[in-house]
Amino acid sequence: MNDLLEHRGYLGSVHYSKEDNVLHGHLEFIRDLVIYEAQDMLSLKTAFEESVDDYLQFCRDQGRSPDTPLK
């Protein structure tokens, strides 16, 4: 399974691990590493959106500009 999620202009991958029986992904097209995982698709979408929001808040707290996805 491979697909992309979108939230606030950021794209995230969707992968399935048979070994761990878990869905996981990371933000695509940025230099920073932001990952997320969940047991089902609805939870993965929520985890992805929370990861984007957390990443943006972290950058604000650090006083730096977040990476913007390459177009």
N, CA, C and O atoms as a CHARMM CRD file, in Angstrom:
* protein
*
  284
    1    1 MET  N      0.85200  -1.17200   0.00000 PROA 1      0.00000
    2    1 MET  CA     0.00000   0.00000   0.00000 PROA 1      0.00000
    3    1 MET  C      0.89800   1.23500   0.00000 PROA 1      0.00000
    4    1 MET  O      1.79600   1.34800   0.83500 PROA 1      0.00000
    5    2 ASN  N      0.66800   2.13800  -0.90800 PROA 2      0.00000
    6    2 ASN  CA     1.42100   3.38100  -0.99900 PROA 2      0.00000
    7    2 ASN  C      0.46600   4.47400  -1.46600 PROA 2      0.00000
    8    2 ASN  O     -0.14600   4.34100  -2.52600 PROA 2      0.00000
    9    3 ASP  N      0.32900   5.52300  -0.71400 PROA 3      0.00000
   10    3 ASP  CA    -0.57000   6.60500  -1.05900 PROA 3      0.00000
   11    3 ASP  C     -0.08100   7.84600  -0.34100 PROA 3      0.00000
   12    3 ASP  O      0.84200   7.76400   0.47000 PROA 3      0.00000
   13    4 LEU  N     -0.68400   9.00300  -0.62200 PROA 4      0.00000
   14    4 LEU  CA    -0.29100  10.24300   0.03700 PROA 4      0.00000
   15    4 LEU  C     -1.47900  10.87600   0.74500 PROA 4      0.00000
   16    4 LEU  O     -2.60700  10.84200   0.25400 PROA 4      0.00000
   17    5 LEU  N     -1.20400  11.45100   1.90200 PROA 5      0.00000
   18    5 LEU  CA    -2.17000  12.23900   2.64800 PROA 5      0.00000
   19    5 LEU  C     -1.79000  13.69900   2.49700 PROA 5      0.00000
   20    5 LEU  O     -0.63000  13.99800   2.21300 PROA 5      0.00000
   21    6 GLU  N     -2.74200  14.63200   2.67800 PROA 6      0.00000
   22    6 GLU  CA    -2.44600  16.06300   2.56100 PROA 6      0.00000
   23    6 GLU  C     -3.08100  16.80500   3.72500 PROA 6      0.00000
   24    6 GLU  O     -4.22400  16.54800   4.10000 PROA 6      0.00000
   25    7 HSD  N     -2.30000  17.74800   4.29700 PROA 7      0.00000
   26    7 HSD  CA    -2.79900  18.58800   5.38700 PROA 7      0.00000
   27    7 HSD  C     -1.94300  19.84700   5.42700 PROA 7      0.00000
   28    7 HSD  O     -0.71800  19.77000   5.51800 PROA 7      0.00000
   29    8 ARG  N     -2.58800  21.00000   5.35800 PROA 8      0.00000
   30    8 ARG  CA    -1.89700  22.29800   5.42800 PROA 8      0.00000
   31    8 ARG  C     -0.77100  22.43500   4.40900 PROA 8      0.00000
   32    8 ARG  O      0.23400  23.09400   4.67400 PROA 8      0.00000
   33    9 GLY  N     -0.93900  21.81500   3.25000 PROA 9      0.00000
   34    9 GLY  CA     0.06700  21.90600   2.18800 PROA 9      0.00000
   35    9 GLY  C      1.18800  20.89200   2.30400 PROA 9      0.00000
   36    9 GLY  O      2.08400  20.87100   1.46000 PROA 9      0.00000
   37   10 TYR  N      1.16100  20.04600   3.33200 PROA 10     0.00000
   38   10 TYR  CA     2.18100  19.00800   3.50800 PROA 10     0.00000
   39   10 TYR  C      1.62300  17.66900   3.03900 PROA 10     0.00000
   40   10 TYR  O      0.43400  17.39000   3.19100 PROA 10     0.00000
   41   11 LEU  N      2.48900  16.85700   2.47400 PROA 11     0.00000
   42   11 LEU  CA     2.10800  15.53300   2.00300 PROA 11     0.00000
   43   11 LEU  C      2.77100  14.48500   2.87900 PROA 11     0.00000
   44   11 LEU  O      3.91800  14.64500   3.29700 PROA 11     0.00000
   45   12 GLY  N      2.04400  13.41400   3.15200 PROA 12     0.00000
   46   12 GLY  CA     2.57600  12.33400   3.96000 PROA 12     0.00000
   47   12 GLY  C      2.35700  10.99000   3.29200 PROA 12     0.00000
   48   12 GLY  O      1.33400  10.76100   2.64700 PROA 12     0.00000
   49   13 SER  N      3.33300  10.10200   3.45400 PROA 13     0.00000
   50   13 SER  CA     3.24400   8.77300   2.85700 PROA 13     0.00000
   51   13 SER  C      2.39200   7.85100   3.71800 PROA 13     0.00000
   52   13 SER  O      2.14900   8.11500   4.89600 PROA 13     0.00000
   53   14 VAL  N      1.94600   6.76400   3.09700 PROA 14     0.00000
   54   14 VAL  CA     1.20100   5.71400   3.78600 PROA 14     0.00000
   55   14 VAL  C      1.85300   4.38800   3.41500 PROA 14     0.00000
   56   14 VAL  O      1.91500   4.02300   2.24100 PROA 14     0.00000
   57   15 HSD  N      2.34100   3.66900   4.43000 PROA 15     0.00000
   58   15 HSD  CA     2.96500   2.36400   4.21000 PROA 15     0.00000
   59   15 HSD  C      2.40100   1.37700   5.21600 PROA 15     0.00000
   60   15 HSD  O      1.95600   1.75900   6.29800 PROA 15     0.00000
   61   16 TYR  N      2.42500   0.10700   4.84700 PROA 16     0.00000
   62   16 TYR  CA     1.96800  -0.94800   5.74600 PROA 16     0.00000
   63   16 TYR  C      3.11500  -1.90200   6.02600 PROA 16     0.00000
   64   16 TYR  O      3.78500  -2.35900   5.10000 PROA 16     0.00000
   65   17 SER  N      3.34200  -2.20300   7.28100 PROA 17     0.00000
   66   17 SER  CA     4.36400  -3.15800   7.67600 PROA 17     0.00000
   67   17 SER  C      3.69500  -4.47200   8.07400 PROA 17     0.00000
   68   17 SER  O      2.98200  -4.52900   9.07600 PROA 17     0.00000
   69   18 LYS  N      3.92500  -5.53300   7.28500 PROA 18     0.00000
   70   18 LYS  CA     3.36800  -6.84600   7.61600 PROA 18     0.00000
   71   18 LYS  C      3.98500  -7.39700   8.89500 PROA 18     0.00000
   72   18 LYS  O      3.31400  -8.05600   9.69000 PROA 18     0.00000
   73   19 GLU  N      5.27300  -7.11800   9.08100 PROA 19     0.00000
   74   19 GLU  CA     5.97400  -7.64500  10.25800 PROA 19     0.00000
   75   19 GLU  C      5.39100  -7.08700  11.56100 PROA 19     0.00000
   76   19 GLU  O      5.22500  -7.81400  12.54000 PROA 19     0.00000
   77   20 ASP  N      5.08500  -5.78800  11.55700 PROA 20     0.00000
   78   20 ASP  CA     4.58700  -5.12400  12.76500 PROA 20     0.00000
   79   20 ASP  C      3.06500  -4.96800  12.78200 PROA 20     0.00000
   80   20 ASP  O      2.48700  -4.59400  13.80200 PROA 20     0.00000
   81   21 ASN  N      2.42000  -5.25700  11.64500 PROA 21     0.00000
   82   21 ASN  CA     0.97700  -5.08100  11.50500 PROA 21     0.00000
   83   21 ASN  C      0.56300  -3.65900  11.86100 PROA 21     0.00000
   84   21 ASN  O     -0.37900  -3.44400  12.62400 PROA 21     0.00000
   85   22 VAL  N      1.28800  -2.68300  11.29000 PROA 22     0.00000
   86   22 VAL  CA     1.02900  -1.27700  11.59100 PROA 22     0.00000
   87   22 VAL  C      1.13900  -0.44600  10.30900 PROA 22     0.00000
   88   22 VAL  O      1.91600  -0.76200   9.40800 PROA 22     0.00000
   89   23 LEU  N      0.35400   0.60600  10.25500 PROA 23     0.00000
   90   23 LEU  CA     0.46900   1.59700   9.18600 PROA 23     0.00000
   91   23 LEU  C      1.42200   2.68100   9.66500 PROA 23     0.00000
   92   23 LEU  O      1.41800   3.03200  10.84500 PROA 23     0.00000
   93   24 HSD  N      2.23600   3.21400   8.76400 PROA 24     0.00000
   94   24 HSD  CA     3.18900   4.25000   9.14900 PROA 24     0.00000
   95   24 HSD  C      3.50100   5.12800   7.94500 PROA 24     0.00000
   96   24 HSD  O      3.17400   4.78500   6.80900 PROA 24     0.00000
   97   25 GLY  N      4.13100   6.25400   8.20700 PROA 25     0.00000
   98   25 GLY  CA     4.52100   7.15100   7.13000 PROA 25     0.00000
   99   25 GLY  C      5.38300   8.27300   7.65000 PROA 25     0.00000
  100   25 GLY  O      5.70600   8.33700   8.83600 PROA 25     0.00000
  101   26 HSD  N      5.75300   9.16100   6.73900 PROA 26     0.00000
  102   26 HSD  CA     6.53300  10.34600   7.09300 PROA 26     0.00000
  103   26 HSD  C      6.17500  11.47400   6.14100 PROA 26     0.00000
  104   26 HSD  O      5.63800  11.24400   5.05800 PROA 26     0.00000
  105   27 LEU  N      6.48000  12.70100   6.56100 PROA 27     0.00000
  106   27 LEU  CA     6.23700  13.84500   5.68500 PROA 27     0.00000
  107   27 LEU  C      7.17600  13.75900   4.49900 PROA 27     0.00000
  108   27 LEU  O      8.37300  13.51500   4.65600 PROA 27     0.00000
  109   28 GLU  N      6.63400  13.95700   3.33000 PROA 28     0.00000
  110   28 GLU  CA     7.38600  13.86600   2.08200 PROA 28     0.00000
  111   28 GLU  C      7.84700  15.25300   1.62600 PROA 28     0.00000
  112   28 GLU  O      7.22000  16.27000   1.92100 PROA 28     0.00000
  113   29 PHE  N      8.95100  15.25500   0.90500 PROA 29     0.00000
  114   29 PHE  CA     9.43200  16.44400   0.19000 PROA 29     0.00000
  115   29 PHE  C      9.90100  17.57800   1.09900 PROA 29     0.00000
  116   29 PHE  O      9.90000  18.74100   0.69600 PROA 29     0.00000
  117   30 ILE  N     10.31000  17.23200   2.35400 PROA 30     0.00000
  118   30 ILE  CA    10.96500  18.20800   3.23100 PROA 30     0.00000
  119   30 ILE  C     12.23600  17.55300   3.77400 PROA 30     0.00000
  120   30 ILE  O     12.36700  16.32900   3.75800 PROA 30     0.00000
  121   31 ARG  N     13.16300  18.36900   4.25200 PROA 31     0.00000
  122   31 ARG  CA    14.43000  17.85000   4.78600 PROA 31     0.00000
  123   31 ARG  C     14.28800  17.30300   6.19300 PROA 31     0.00000
  124   31 ARG  O     14.98100  16.34900   6.54800 PROA 31     0.00000
  125   32 ASP  N     13.40900  17.87600   7.00500 PROA 32     0.00000
  126   32 ASP  CA    13.21900  17.39900   8.37700 PROA 32     0.00000
  127   32 ASP  C     12.51000  16.04900   8.36200 PROA 32     0.00000
  128   32 ASP  O     11.70000  15.76800   7.47900 PROA 32     0.00000
  129   33 LEU  N     12.82700  15.22000   9.35000 PROA 33     0.00000
  130   33 LEU  CA    12.19100  13.91100   9.46000 PROA 33     0.00000
  131   33 LEU  C     11.03600  13.99300  10.44600 PROA 33     0.00000
  132   33 LEU  O     11.23300  14.26100  11.63100 PROA 33     0.00000
  133   34 VAL  N      9.83300  13.76100   9.94300 PROA 34     0.00000
  134   34 VAL  CA     8.62100  13.75300  10.76200 PROA 34     0.00000
  135   34 VAL  C      7.88800  12.46100  10.43100 PROA 34     0.00000
  136   34 VAL  O      7.48100  12.25000   9.28800 PROA 34     0.00000
  137   35 ILE  N      7.71900  11.58800  11.43500 PROA 35     0.00000
  138   35 ILE  CA     7.10300  10.28000  11.21100 PROA 35     0.00000
  139   35 ILE  C      5.83800  10.13200  12.05400 PROA 35     0.00000
  140   35 ILE  O      5.62700  10.87500  13.01300 PROA 35     0.00000
  141   36 TYR  N      5.00600   9.16600  11.68500 PROA 36     0.00000
  142   36 TYR  CA     3.75800   8.88100  12.39400 PROA 36     0.00000
  143   36 TYR  C      3.38300   7.43300  12.12700 PROA 36     0.00000
  144   36 TYR  O      3.82500   6.84100  11.14200 PROA 36     0.00000
  145   37 GLU  N      2.56200   6.86000  13.01100 PROA 37     0.00000
  146   37 GLU  CA     2.08700   5.48600  12.81600 PROA 37     0.00000
  147   37 GLU  C      0.76200   5.28900  13.52900 PROA 37     0.00000
  148   37 GLU  O      0.39600   6.05300  14.42300 PROA 37     0.00000
  149   38 ALA  N      0.04600   4.24300  13.11300 PROA 38     0.00000
  150   38 ALA  CA    -1.25800   3.93300  13.71100 PROA 38     0.00000
  151   38 ALA  C     -1.66700   2.51600  13.32400 PROA 38     0.00000
  152   38 ALA  O     -1.01900   1.87400  12.49800 PROA 38     0.00000
  153   39 GLN  N     -2.74500   2.04200  13.93000 PROA 39     0.00000
  154   39 GLN  CA    -3.24800   0.68800  13.67700 PROA 39     0.00000
  155   39 GLN  C     -4.26900   0.61400  12.54800 PROA 39     0.00000
  156   39 GLN  O     -4.46300  -0.44900  11.95800 PROA 39     0.00000
  157   40 ASP  N     -4.93100   1.74500  12.23700 PROA 40     0.00000
  158   40 ASP  CA    -5.93100   1.73600  11.16800 PROA 40     0.00000
  159   40 ASP  C     -5.83600   3.04800  10.39200 PROA 40     0.00000
  160   40 ASP  O     -5.17800   3.99500  10.82400 PROA 40     0.00000
  161   41 MET  N     -6.49800   3.08600   9.25100 PROA 41     0.00000
  162   41 MET  CA    -6.36300   4.22400   8.33900 PROA 41     0.00000
  163   41 MET  C     -6.89500   5.52500   8.94000 PROA 41     0.00000
  164   41 MET  O     -6.27500   6.57600   8.77700 PROA 41     0.00000
  165   42 LEU  N     -8.01700   5.46800   9.62100 PROA 42     0.00000
  166   42 LEU  CA    -8.56900   6.68000  10.23200 PROA 42     0.00000
  167   42 LEU  C     -7.60100   7.23600  11.28100 PROA 42     0.00000
  168   42 LEU  O     -7.38100   8.44500  11.35100 PROA 42     0.00000
  169   43 SER  N     -7.03000   6.35600  12.08400 PROA 43     0.00000
  170   43 SER  CA    -6.05900   6.78900  13.09400 PROA 43     0.00000
  171   43 SER  C     -4.78100   7.29800  12.46000 PROA 43     0.00000
  172   43 SER  O     -4.15700   8.21800  12.98700 PROA 43     0.00000
  173   44 LEU  N     -4.37500   6.71300  11.32900 PROA 44     0.00000
  174   44 LEU  CA    -3.17000   7.18300  10.64000 PROA 44     0.00000
  175   44 LEU  C     -3.38100   8.59300  10.11300 PROA 44     0.00000
  176   44 LEU  O     -2.48800   9.43400  10.21600 PROA 44     0.00000
  177   45 LYS  N     -4.55500   8.85700   9.55000 PROA 45     0.00000
  178   45 LYS  CA    -4.85200  10.20200   9.05100 PROA 45     0.00000
  179   45 LYS  C     -4.79800  11.21100  10.19900 PROA 45     0.00000
  180   45 LYS  O     -4.25400  12.30300  10.03600 PROA 45     0.00000
  181   46 THR  N     -5.34800  10.86100  11.33800 PROA 46     0.00000
  182   46 THR  CA    -5.30800  11.73100  12.51000 PROA 46     0.00000
  183   46 THR  C     -3.86900  11.93700  12.98400 PROA 46     0.00000
  184   46 THR  O     -3.46800  13.05900  13.29300 PROA 46     0.00000
  185   47 ALA  N     -3.09600  10.85200  13.04000 PROA 47     0.00000
  186   47 ALA  CA    -1.69800  10.94100  13.47600 PROA 47     0.00000
  187   47 ALA  C     -0.89500  11.81000  12.51200 PROA 47     0.00000
  188   47 ALA  O     -0.04700  12.58900  12.94800 PROA 47     0.00000
  189   48 PHE  N     -1.14900  11.68900  11.21800 PROA 48     0.00000
  190   48 PHE  CA    -0.48100  12.51000  10.21300 PROA 48     0.00000
  191   48 PHE  C     -0.79900  13.98700  10.43500 PROA 48     0.00000
  192   48 PHE  O      0.11000  14.81500  10.47700 PROA 48     0.00000
  193   49 GLU  N     -2.07700  14.32100  10.57600 PROA 49     0.00000
  194   49 GLU  CA    -2.47700  15.71400  10.77400 PROA 49     0.00000
  195   49 GLU  C     -1.88000  16.28000  12.06700 PROA 49     0.00000
  196   49 GLU  O     -1.43000  17.42500  12.09300 PROA 49     0.00000
  197   50 GLU  N     -1.87700  15.48600  13.12700 PROA 50     0.00000
  198   50 GLU  CA    -1.27600  15.93100  14.38600 PROA 50     0.00000
  199   50 GLU  C      0.22700  16.13600  14.23300 PROA 50     0.00000
  200   50 GLU  O      0.78900  17.06200  14.81900 PROA 50     0.00000
  201   51 SER  N      0.88300  15.27700  13.44800 PROA 51     0.00000
  202   51 SER  CA     2.32600  15.40900  13.21400 PROA 51     0.00000
  203   51 SER  C      2.65200  16.69100  12.46500 PROA 51     0.00000
  204   51 SER  O      3.63300  17.36500  12.77900 PROA 51     0.00000
  205   52 VAL  N      1.82900  17.02900  11.47200 PROA 52     0.00000
  206   52 VAL  CA     2.03700  18.28400  10.74000 PROA 52     0.00000
  207   52 VAL  C      1.86700  19.46500  11.69300 PROA 52     0.00000
  208   52 VAL  O      2.70700  20.36400  11.73100 PROA 52     0.00000
  209   53 ASP  N      0.78500  19.46000  12.45700 PROA 53     0.00000
  210   53 ASP  CA     0.52900  20.55600  13.39000 PROA 53     0.00000
  211   53 ASP  C      1.63400  20.65900  14.44700 PROA 53     0.00000
  212   53 ASP  O      2.07600  21.75900  14.78000 PROA 53     0.00000
  213   54 ASP  N      2.07600  19.51300  14.97200 PROA 54     0.00000
  214   54 ASP  CA     3.16400  19.50300  15.96000 PROA 54     0.00000
  215   54 ASP  C      4.46300  20.03100  15.35400 PROA 54     0.00000
  216   54 ASP  O      5.19100  20.78100  16.00400 PROA 54     0.00000
  217   55 TYR  N      4.75300  19.64700  14.12200 PROA 55     0.00000
  218   55 TYR  CA     5.95600  20.11300  13.43300 PROA 55     0.00000
  219   55 TYR  C      5.92400  21.63400  13.27200 PROA 55     0.00000
  220   55 TYR  O      6.91600  22.31100  13.54300 PROA 55     0.00000
  221   56 LEU  N      4.79400  22.16400  12.83500 PROA 56     0.00000
  222   56 LEU  CA     4.67400  23.61300  12.65400 PROA 56     0.00000
  223   56 LEU  C      4.79900  24.34300  13.99000 PROA 56     0.00000
  224   56 LEU  O      5.43100  25.39700  14.06100 PROA 56     0.00000
  225   57 GLN  N      4.20500  23.79600  15.04500 PROA 57     0.00000
  226   57 GLN  CA     4.31600  24.39800  16.37800 PROA 57     0.00000
  227   57 GLN  C      5.75200  24.33000  16.88400 PROA 57     0.00000
  228   57 GLN  O      6.24900  25.29800  17.45900 PROA 57     0.00000
  229   58 PHE  N      6.42000  23.21000  16.68100 PROA 58     0.00000
  230   58 PHE  CA     7.81400  23.05300  17.08700 PROA 58     0.00000
  231   58 PHE  C      8.68300  24.12000  16.41500 PROA 58     0.00000
  232   58 PHE  O      9.52000  24.74400  17.06700 PROA 58     0.00000
  233   59 CYS  N      8.48500  24.32300  15.12600 PROA 59     0.00000
  234   59 CYS  CA     9.26000  25.33800  14.40400 PROA 59     0.00000
  235   59 CYS  C      8.98600  26.73400  14.95600 PROA 59     0.00000
  236   59 CYS  O      9.91200  27.53100  15.11400 PROA 59     0.00000
  237   60 ARG  N      7.71500  27.03700  15.25200 PROA 60     0.00000
  238   60 ARG  CA     7.39100  28.33000  15.85400 PROA 60     0.00000
  239   60 ARG  C      8.08900  28.48300  17.19900 PROA 60     0.00000
  240   60 ARG  O      8.66100  29.53400  17.48900 PROA 60     0.00000
  241   61 ASP  N      8.04300  27.43800  18.01800 PROA 61     0.00000
  242   61 ASP  CA     8.67300  27.47800  19.34300 PROA 61     0.00000
  243   61 ASP  C     10.18100  27.67300  19.23900 PROA 61     0.00000
  244   61 ASP  O     10.78500  28.31400  20.10000 PROA 61     0.00000
  245   62 GLN  N     10.79100  27.12600  18.19200 PROA 62     0.00000
  246   62 GLN  CA    12.23900  27.23300  17.99400 PROA 62     0.00000
  247   62 GLN  C     12.63300  28.52900  17.27700 PROA 62     0.00000
  248   62 GLN  O     13.81600  28.83800  17.14100 PROA 62     0.00000
  249   63 GLY  N     11.62700  29.27900  16.82100 PROA 63     0.00000
  250   63 GLY  CA    11.88700  30.52900  16.12200 PROA 63     0.00000
  251   63 GLY  C     12.51500  30.34000  14.76000 PROA 63     0.00000
  252   63 GLY  O     13.32800  31.15200  14.32000 PROA 63     0.00000
  253   64 ARG  N     12.13300  29.25900  14.09200 PROA 64     0.00000
  254   64 ARG  CA    12.66100  29.01500  12.74600 PROA 64     0.00000
  255   64 ARG  C     11.53800  28.71800  11.77200 PROA 64     0.00000
  256   64 ARG  O     10.43600  28.33400  12.16400 PROA 64     0.00000
  257   65 SER  N     11.83100  28.89900  10.53100 PROA 65     0.00000
  258   65 SER  CA    10.84700  28.62500   9.49000 PROA 65     0.00000
  259   65 SER  C     10.79900  27.13000   9.21600 PROA 65     0.00000
  260   65 SER  O     11.84500  26.49000   9.10400 PROA 65     0.00000
  261   66 PRO  N      9.60400  26.56500   9.10700 PROA 66     0.00000
  262   66 PRO  CA     9.49900  25.13900   8.76400 PROA 66     0.00000
  263   66 PRO  C      9.88500  24.92300   7.31100 PROA 66     0.00000
  264   66 PRO  O      9.73200  25.81600   6.47700 PROA 66     0.00000
  265   67 ASP  N     10.38400  23.73800   7.01700 PROA 67     0.00000
  266   67 ASP  CA    10.62600  23.39300   5.61600 PROA 67     0.00000
  267   67 ASP  C      9.28100  23.42200   4.90400 PROA 67     0.00000
  268   67 ASP  O      8.25800  23.03300   5.46900 PROA 67     0.00000
  269   68 THR  N      9.29400  23.88100   3.67600 PROA 68     0.00000
  270   68 THR  CA     8.07900  23.83500   2.86800 PROA 68     0.00000
  271   68 THR  C      8.26400  22.74400   1.82600 PROA 68     0.00000
  272   68 THR  O      9.35900  22.57300   1.28900 PROA 68     0.00000
  273   69 PRO  N      7.20700  22.01000   1.54200 PROA 69     0.00000
  274   69 PRO  CA     7.32600  20.91000   0.58300 PROA 69     0.00000
  275   69 PRO  C      7.76200  21.41400  -0.79300 PROA 69     0.00000
  276   69 PRO  O      7.32100  22.46400  -1.26000 PROA 69     0.00000
  277   70 LEU  N      8.63300  20.64100  -1.42000 PROA 70     0.00000
  278   70 LEU  CA     9.04300  20.95000  -2.78700 PROA 70     0.00000
  279   70 LEU  C      7.84900  20.75100  -3.69800 PROA 70     0.00000
  280   70 LEU  O      7.05700  19.82900  -3.50200 PROA 70     0.00000
  281   71 LYS  N      7.72000  21.59300  -4.67200 PROA 71     0.00000
  282   71 LYS  CA     6.60000  21.46900  -5.60900 PROA 71     0.00000
  283   71 LYS  C      7.08600  20.86700  -6.90600 PROA 71     0.00000
  284   71 LYS  O      6.29700  20.67700  -7.83200 PROA 71     0.00000
